[in-house]
Amino acid sequence: MRFGIVILPEHRWCDAAPLWRRAEGLGFDHAWTYDHLTWSGLPDSPWFGTVSTMTAAAMVTERIRLGTYVSSPNYRHPVTFSRDLLALDDISQGRLTAGLGTGGDLDSRILGGAVLTRRQRADRFEEFVTLLDRLLTSDHVDYQGTYFGAVDARTLPGPLQQPRIPFVVAANGPRSMRLAARFGSGWVTTGRPGAEPEQWWAAVREAGLRMDQTLDEAGRPRDELDRYLSIDASGVFALSSVAGFEEAALRAAELGFTDVVCHWPRPEGPYAGDPAVLEQVATEVLPRLRKERP
């Protein structure tokens, strides 16, 4: 198994930089930050830009993979975003993963404009991923869709990672799962938000089976797609205890997930917890789980 940690972009960099360094020092395989204008879980919290945060994180780390968790078309255009991704890929020396999702309700309204239906947002996300893939794999891109366009968009210098920067597609429904099967190097799910823990785990299992079926229908081998699970979405913060984290990680492995992701403990509110638990999990539990489940 591989293990990831989310560091919310709520800290001034003098406080955030040590967290990113420590995530690498503790042996996490990947580290992420949210890509929102405002996150509904902390609407009154300080919040900093994702691309700038990821750039700074790349400069203070050397090994750990870095990713957006997740970027959406709510306020990003594939052409301009492709330039950001190319720069981040270069600065990180090929350690970037682009997490992509439909986006949250709050971000979808914050810039004004028409309020899209769920179907329209799914249509827009499909355009977003399709065009972003083209922009990162070919040059001189022309495209005209309902939501996005490009006229002779250039891709120079191209990504360090070939054939392109990997996409991890957030998907719970059939359309986004098909996008994950088509474009993703990975799939990430949060299960069924708001469900009781056991119901949540049952929903995660069902989602994994649907992803298997989607891959089969697409003619893609199941083991080609990495599977990420946000274990804090169960309603129980995974780092509430060492035993709780280990149990959640083992359950995820049994359901076929290759990667689990949790959040850096905060002093209060969402993901409130003790950093000492994180330290113990990283030094004692992660090495054991890696050895038991390579």
Disulfide bonds with the S-S distance in Angstrom:
none
